[in-house]
Amino acid sequence: MGKARLLVVEDDIDISNMLKIYFNSLGFDVDVAGRGLDALEKTRLVLPHLIVLDIMLPDIDGYEVCRNLRTSTRTSHIPVIFLTQKDERSDKLQGLELGADDYITKPFDIEELKLRVVGAIRRSEREALTDPRSGLPAGRLIEEQLRLTIRQSDWAYMDIRINYFDQFKDVNGFPAADDVLRFTAMLMSEVVDALGKPTDFIGHAGGNNFVIITHKDTAPNIRNRLKTRFADEVLTHYNFIDRQQGFIMAANTEGQMEKTPLMTLSIGVVNPTQQSFADIREIAELAAEVRRQDAPVPAVKS
């Protein structure tokens, strides 16, 4: 499952600290929020793999938080487990009707909560709902969003790939490569928040491939900002020598060491003004072709 991100939304400091310490000890990356609006903001900035959500909060209640998550394209896939003192059947049904994945009442057995958290995350990954590294929507959710998109008239689909990612992974190992994937997911979220619309969709198609579905008018600015920021900010994932020389030494397909450029983004953008699309495969195929044309090899200094 890897290092999953868990958001605990609980206004009882003792409980939230206990859960943070416990799940940290299990290898989770845990963040906490004491208010519902804070939870929504944290989720917007960094997508968690799962949210443990108390119902009784000082501002908006957990039901409203869950309703907000489920009605947003960007967060509707995140598993939610309600944690509350309420034990009435009607309360449980209300939470489940809003799309919560599970429900546990206080006082609770922390081992049981752990099993439910792990089970919910694994179900999400097994059903191809989320990518385990980025936490972004994956396979089936991307396809579903594309099927909804093709019925509209003002969309743009962006096929995004990290160039030279495999060579970076071969040299630096999978933990460093996974950090790049998480960095890319956060960067896309920041850029789409700044330049896109609340209904925009961000997905992780697998490996070093991502997708964004946005409005055709905002796509050019999102594309340009992503390419520029990625080229500048990905440098922090390289050591000083690599940054200075502008390349790394990596093995080619014959096993020989050769100069490999630093990572960049290639982005292919398509929209319905270019042609009419009969199905989602045509959209994905054309975007991939446009993206391949957007992959010039940067000059490497000797």
MARVEXKOL-237963 format. One record per residue (C-alpha): residue number from 1; chain; x, y, z. Coordinates in Angstrom, 2 decimals. Example, Ala and Ser with C-alpha at 12.3 -4.5 7.8 and 13.67 -1.06 7.14 Angstrom:
<nodes>
[1, 'A', [12.30, -4.50, 7.80]]
[2, 'A', [13.67, -1.06, 7.14]]
</nodes>
This chain:
<nodes>
[1, 'A', [0.00, 0.00, 0.00]]
[2, 'A', [2.96, 2.34, 0.47]]
[3, 'A', [2.91, 5.41, 2.69]]
[4, 'A', [-0.73, 6.46, 2.67]]
[5, 'A', [-1.85, 9.97, 3.62]]
[6, 'A', [-4.49, 10.09, 6.32]]
[7, 'A', [-6.46, 13.18, 7.34]]
[8, 'A', [-8.02, 13.06, 10.82]]
[9, 'A', [-10.80, 15.62, 11.29]]
[10, 'A', [-11.47, 15.77, 15.04]]
[11, 'A', [-11.88, 18.73, 17.41]]
[12, 'A', [-10.93, 16.68, 20.49]]
[13, 'A', [-7.18, 17.34, 20.70]]
[14, 'A', [-6.50, 14.25, 22.82]]
[15, 'A', [-8.16, 11.96, 20.30]]
[16, 'A', [-6.58, 13.60, 17.26]]
[17, 'A', [-3.10, 13.49, 18.83]]
[18, 'A', [-3.56, 9.86, 19.81]]
[19, 'A', [-4.63, 8.91, 16.29]]
[20, 'A', [-1.78, 10.90, 14.75]]
[21, 'A', [0.83, 9.17, 16.94]]
[22, 'A', [-0.71, 5.73, 16.42]]
[23, 'A', [-1.05, 5.90, 12.63]]
[24, 'A', [2.34, 7.58, 12.26]]
[25, 'A', [3.84, 4.58, 14.05]]
[26, 'A', [2.23, 2.36, 11.39]]
[27, 'A', [3.87, 4.28, 8.56]]
[28, 'A', [1.01, 6.59, 7.63]]
[29, 'A', [1.55, 10.24, 6.80]]
[30, 'A', [-1.02, 11.85, 9.12]]
[31, 'A', [-2.42, 15.37, 9.11]]
[32, 'A', [-5.11, 16.65, 11.49]]
[33, 'A', [-7.80, 19.31, 11.29]]
[34, 'A', [-9.96, 20.52, 14.17]]
[35, 'A', [-12.60, 22.25, 12.04]]
[36, 'A', [-14.59, 21.23, 9.00]]
[37, 'A', [-13.54, 24.17, 6.84]]
[38, 'A', [-9.89, 23.53, 7.70]]
[39, 'A', [-10.35, 19.92, 6.58]]
[40, 'A', [-11.75, 21.01, 3.21]]
[41, 'A', [-8.84, 23.40, 2.71]]
[42, 'A', [-6.24, 20.76, 3.63]]
[43, 'A', [-7.91, 18.28, 1.28]]
[44, 'A', [-7.85, 20.82, -1.54]]
[45, 'A', [-4.12, 21.40, -1.10]]
[46, 'A', [-2.99, 17.78, -0.63]]
[47, 'A', [-5.31, 14.90, -1.38]]
[48, 'A', [-5.39, 12.31, 1.41]]
[49, 'A', [-5.88, 8.63, 0.67]]
[50, 'A', [-8.58, 8.51, 3.39]]
[51, 'A', [-10.36, 10.85, 5.81]]
[52, 'A', [-11.38, 9.91, 9.35]]
[53, 'A', [-14.17, 12.40, 9.97]]
[54, 'A', [-15.89, 13.34, 13.24]]
[55, 'A', [-19.51, 14.48, 12.85]]
[56, 'A', [-19.63, 17.01, 15.72]]
[57, 'A', [-17.30, 19.86, 14.72]]
[58, 'A', [-17.22, 23.49, 15.93]]
[59, 'A', [-18.08, 25.10, 12.57]]
[60, 'A', [-19.75, 22.89, 9.96]]
[61, 'A', [-20.60, 19.32, 10.86]]
[62, 'A', [-19.10, 16.19, 9.37]]
[63, 'A', [-22.17, 15.61, 7.22]]
[64, 'A', [-21.58, 18.95, 5.48]]
[65, 'A', [-17.87, 18.17, 5.04]]
[66, 'A', [-18.75, 14.81, 3.47]]
[67, 'A', [-21.39, 16.39, 1.25]]
[68, 'A', [-18.85, 18.96, 0.03]]
[69, 'A', [-16.26, 16.25, -0.68]]
[70, 'A', [-18.73, 14.08, -2.60]]
[71, 'A', [-20.02, 16.91, -4.79]]
[72, 'A', [-16.53, 18.04, -5.87]]
[73, 'A', [-14.97, 16.41, -8.92]]
[74, 'A', [-11.55, 16.60, -7.30]]
[75, 'A', [-12.42, 14.89, -4.00]]
[76, 'A', [-15.42, 12.64, -4.67]]
[77, 'A', [-13.22, 9.50, -4.78]]
[78, 'A', [-11.64, 9.87, -1.31]]
[79, 'A', [-12.82, 7.20, 1.19]]
[80, 'A', [-14.44, 8.66, 4.32]]
[81, 'A', [-14.88, 6.91, 7.68]]
[82, 'A', [-17.17, 8.70, 10.13]]
[83, 'A', [-15.95, 8.73, 13.73]]
[84, 'A', [-18.60, 9.94, 16.16]]
[85, 'A', [-20.35, 9.53, 19.48]]
[86, 'A', [-23.69, 9.23, 17.72]]
[87, 'A', [-24.95, 5.67, 17.61]]
[88, 'A', [-28.46, 6.15, 16.27]]
[89, 'A', [-29.41, 4.14, 13.19]]
[90, 'A', [-30.71, 7.30, 11.47]]
[91, 'A', [-27.34, 9.02, 11.97]]
[92, 'A', [-25.50, 6.09, 10.41]]
[93, 'A', [-27.90, 6.00, 7.47]]
[94, 'A', [-27.49, 9.72, 6.89]]
[95, 'A', [-23.72, 9.36, 6.75]]
[96, 'A', [-23.88, 6.40, 4.39]]
[97, 'A', [-26.41, 8.15, 2.16]]
[98, 'A', [-23.93, 11.02, 1.78]]
[99, 'A', [-21.34, 8.56, 0.49]]
[100, 'A', [-19.33, 7.70, 3.60]]
[101, 'A', [-17.51, 4.38, 3.26]]
[102, 'A', [-17.75, 3.30, 6.89]]
[103, 'A', [-18.93, 4.38, 10.34]]
[104, 'A', [-17.42, 3.75, 13.77]]
[105, 'A', [-18.66, 5.07, 17.12]]
[106, 'A', [-16.83, 6.32, 20.20]]
[107, 'A', [-15.45, 4.85, 22.33]]
[108, 'A', [-13.76, 2.78, 19.66]]
[109, 'A', [-11.20, 0.01, 19.44]]
[110, 'A', [-8.18, 1.55, 17.72]]
[111, 'A', [-7.21, -1.81, 16.21]]
[112, 'A', [-10.66, -2.05, 14.63]]
[113, 'A', [-10.30, 1.48, 13.27]]
[114, 'A', [-6.90, 0.55, 11.82]]
[115, 'A', [-8.37, -2.47, 10.03]]
[116, 'A', [-11.20, -0.38, 8.61]]
[117, 'A', [-8.82, 2.34, 7.43]]
[118, 'A', [-6.46, -0.15, 5.76]]
[119, 'A', [-9.38, -2.07, 4.25]]
[120, 'A', [-10.99, 1.06, 2.77]]
[121, 'A', [-7.72, 2.23, 1.19]]
[122, 'A', [-7.00, -1.20, -0.25]]
[123, 'A', [-10.51, -1.45, -1.69]]
[124, 'A', [-10.07, 1.93, -3.34]]
[125, 'A', [-6.77, 0.86, -4.90]]
[126, 'A', [-8.03, -2.60, -5.89]]
[127, 'A', [-11.05, -1.10, -7.64]]
[128, 'A', [-8.70, 1.26, -9.54]]
[129, 'A', [-10.25, 4.31, -7.91]]
[130, 'A', [-7.01, 5.92, -6.74]]
[131, 'A', [-3.30, 5.66, -7.41]]
[132, 'A', [-1.52, 4.53, -4.22]]
[133, 'A', [1.35, 7.02, -4.61]]
[134, 'A', [-0.35, 10.25, -5.64]]
[135, 'A', [-3.79, 9.66, -4.13]]
[136, 'A', [-5.32, 10.97, -7.36]]
[137, 'A', [-8.23, 9.32, -9.16]]
[138, 'A', [-7.04, 6.48, -11.40]]
[139, 'A', [-8.27, 4.08, -14.10]]
[140, 'A', [-12.02, 3.66, -13.76]]
[141, 'A', [-12.64, 7.15, -12.37]]
[142, 'A', [-10.71, 8.73, -15.24]]
[143, 'A', [-12.78, 6.77, -17.75]]
[144, 'A', [-16.02, 7.76, -16.05]]
[145, 'A', [-15.03, 11.42, -16.05]]
[146, 'A', [-14.12, 11.25, -19.74]]
[147, 'A', [-17.50, 9.72, -20.58]]
[148, 'A', [-19.19, 12.63, -18.82]]
[149, 'A', [-16.88, 15.12, -20.50]]
[150, 'A', [-17.48, 13.96, -24.08]]
[151, 'A', [-21.15, 14.96, -23.75]]
[152, 'A', [-20.16, 18.61, -23.19]]
[153, 'A', [-18.90, 21.20, -25.64]]
[154, 'A', [-16.34, 23.36, -23.83]]
[155, 'A', [-13.84, 20.86, -22.38]]
[156, 'A', [-10.13, 20.32, -22.89]]
[157, 'A', [-8.31, 17.06, -22.16]]
[158, 'A', [-4.63, 17.20, -21.21]]
[159, 'A', [-2.34, 14.16, -21.47]]
[160, 'A', [0.72, 14.79, -19.28]]
[161, 'A', [3.92, 12.73, -19.07]]
[162, 'A', [7.12, 13.19, -17.08]]
[163, 'A', [10.01, 12.84, -19.53]]
[164, 'A', [13.13, 10.91, -18.40]]
[165, 'A', [11.30, 9.68, -15.30]]
[166, 'A', [12.35, 6.05, -15.77]]
[167, 'A', [16.02, 7.00, -16.01]]
[168, 'A', [15.70, 9.11, -12.86]]
[169, 'A', [14.10, 6.15, -11.08]]
[170, 'A', [16.85, 3.76, -12.24]]
[171, 'A', [19.53, 6.06, -10.84]]
[172, 'A', [17.84, 7.31, -7.66]]
[173, 'A', [15.51, 4.45, -6.71]]
[174, 'A', [11.76, 4.17, -6.28]]
[175, 'A', [11.42, 6.28, -3.06]]
[176, 'A', [12.86, 9.30, -4.87]]
[177, 'A', [10.73, 8.53, -7.93]]
[178, 'A', [7.58, 8.31, -5.80]]
[179, 'A', [8.46, 11.70, -4.30]]
[180, 'A', [8.50, 13.12, -7.85]]
[181, 'A', [5.03, 11.67, -8.52]]
[182, 'A', [3.66, 13.21, -5.32]]
[183, 'A', [5.33, 16.53, -6.16]]
[184, 'A', [3.77, 16.46, -9.63]]
[185, 'A', [0.32, 15.76, -8.22]]
[186, 'A', [0.59, 18.68, -5.77]]
[187, 'A', [1.93, 20.99, -8.48]]
[188, 'A', [-0.98, 20.18, -10.77]]
[189, 'A', [-3.43, 20.82, -7.95]]
[190, 'A', [-1.86, 24.23, -7.23]]
[191, 'A', [-1.85, 25.28, -10.89]]
[192, 'A', [-5.41, 24.11, -11.54]]
[193, 'A', [-6.61, 25.86, -8.37]]
[194, 'A', [-4.96, 29.09, -9.56]]
[195, 'A', [-5.92, 29.01, -13.23]]
[196, 'A', [-8.74, 26.50, -13.64]]
[197, 'A', [-12.25, 25.97, -12.34]]
[198, 'A', [-13.61, 24.11, -9.29]]
[199, 'A', [-15.09, 21.44, -11.58]]
[200, 'A', [-11.72, 20.60, -13.19]]
[201, 'A', [-10.54, 17.01, -12.87]]
[202, 'A', [-7.02, 15.74, -12.14]]
[203, 'A', [-6.14, 12.06, -12.52]]
[204, 'A', [-3.14, 9.73, -12.40]]
[205, 'A', [-3.34, 7.37, -15.36]]
[206, 'A', [-0.44, 5.26, -14.07]]
[207, 'A', [3.34, 5.40, -13.94]]
[208, 'A', [4.52, 8.83, -15.06]]
[209, 'A', [1.29, 9.72, -16.86]]
[210, 'A', [-1.33, 12.19, -15.58]]
[211, 'A', [-4.46, 13.76, -17.01]]
[212, 'A', [-6.30, 17.03, -16.47]]
[213, 'A', [-9.80, 17.74, -17.77]]
[214, 'A', [-10.50, 21.44, -17.77]]
[215, 'A', [-12.21, 24.18, -19.80]]
[216, 'A', [-10.84, 24.76, -23.30]]
[217, 'A', [-10.23, 28.45, -22.53]]
[218, 'A', [-8.12, 27.78, -19.43]]
[219, 'A', [-6.12, 24.84, -20.83]]
[220, 'A', [-3.37, 26.88, -22.58]]
[221, 'A', [-2.48, 28.82, -19.43]]
[222, 'A', [-2.55, 25.68, -17.29]]
[223, 'A', [-0.28, 23.91, -19.79]]
[224, 'A', [2.27, 26.72, -19.92]]
[225, 'A', [2.34, 27.25, -16.15]]
[226, 'A', [2.76, 23.53, -15.49]]
[227, 'A', [5.66, 23.13, -17.92]]
[228, 'A', [7.47, 26.19, -16.58]]
[229, 'A', [7.01, 25.45, -12.89]]
[230, 'A', [7.82, 21.77, -13.25]]
[231, 'A', [11.10, 22.50, -15.08]]
[232, 'A', [12.12, 24.92, -12.32]]
[233, 'A', [10.89, 23.11, -9.22]]
[234, 'A', [11.77, 19.51, -10.12]]
[235, 'A', [15.44, 20.52, -9.79]]
[236, 'A', [15.12, 20.14, -6.01]]
[237, 'A', [14.85, 16.37, -6.57]]
[238, 'A', [18.38, 16.26, -8.02]]
[239, 'A', [21.68, 16.64, -6.21]]
[240, 'A', [23.85, 19.72, -6.63]]
[241, 'A', [26.16, 18.19, -9.25]]
[242, 'A', [23.29, 16.99, -11.43]]
[243, 'A', [21.65, 20.42, -11.28]]
[244, 'A', [24.88, 22.16, -12.22]]
[245, 'A', [25.71, 19.93, -15.18]]
[246, 'A', [22.12, 19.69, -16.38]]
[247, 'A', [22.01, 15.92, -16.85]]
[248, 'A', [22.45, 12.57, -15.10]]
[249, 'A', [24.35, 9.48, -16.20]]
[250, 'A', [21.90, 6.62, -16.75]]
[251, 'A', [22.01, 3.27, -18.53]]
[252, 'A', [20.40, 3.02, -21.97]]
[253, 'A', [18.60, -0.05, -23.34]]
[254, 'A', [21.97, -1.66, -24.12]]
[255, 'A', [23.18, -1.11, -20.58]]
[256, 'A', [25.65, 1.59, -21.58]]
[257, 'A', [25.89, 4.77, -19.51]]
[258, 'A', [24.88, 7.95, -21.31]]
[259, 'A', [23.89, 11.52, -20.55]]
[260, 'A', [20.19, 11.86, -19.81]]
[261, 'A', [18.46, 15.25, -19.58]]
[262, 'A', [16.75, 16.36, -16.40]]
[263, 'A', [13.01, 15.70, -16.15]]
[264, 'A', [10.52, 17.87, -18.00]]
[265, 'A', [6.81, 17.65, -18.82]]
[266, 'A', [5.28, 16.87, -22.19]]
[267, 'A', [1.62, 17.89, -22.49]]
[268, 'A', [-0.84, 17.12, -25.24]]
[269, 'A', [-4.07, 19.12, -25.25]]
[270, 'A', [-7.19, 18.33, -27.28]]
[271, 'A', [-10.66, 19.89, -27.29]]
[272, 'A', [-13.87, 19.39, -29.28]]
[273, 'A', [-13.18, 22.34, -31.60]]
[274, 'A', [-10.37, 20.32, -33.22]]
[275, 'A', [-12.60, 17.48, -34.33]]
[276, 'A', [-15.65, 15.51, -33.30]]
[277, 'A', [-14.97, 12.53, -31.03]]
[278, 'A', [-17.05, 9.36, -31.17]]
[279, 'A', [-15.68, 7.79, -27.99]]
[280, 'A', [-13.17, 8.36, -25.20]]
[281, 'A', [-10.48, 6.27, -26.91]]
[282, 'A', [-10.29, 8.78, -29.73]]
[283, 'A', [-9.75, 11.58, -27.21]]
[284, 'A', [-6.99, 9.69, -25.40]]
[285, 'A', [-5.27, 8.62, -28.63]]
[286, 'A', [-5.19, 12.11, -30.14]]
[287, 'A', [-4.01, 13.67, -26.88]]
[288, 'A', [-1.21, 11.10, -26.64]]
[289, 'A', [-0.14, 11.88, -30.21]]
[290, 'A', [-0.10, 15.63, -29.50]]
[291, 'A', [1.86, 14.96, -26.30]]
[292, 'A', [4.49, 12.92, -28.18]]
[293, 'A', [5.03, 15.91, -30.48]]
[294, 'A', [5.56, 18.07, -27.38]]
[295, 'A', [8.61, 16.13, -26.22]]
[296, 'A', [11.73, 17.76, -27.66]]
[297, 'A', [15.00, 16.51, -26.16]]
[298, 'A', [16.66, 19.45, -24.38]]
[299, 'A', [20.28, 20.23, -25.21]]
[300, 'A', [22.76, 18.64, -22.84]]
[301, 'A', [26.05, 20.37, -22.13]]
[302, 'A', [29.19, 18.27, -22.15]]
</nodes>
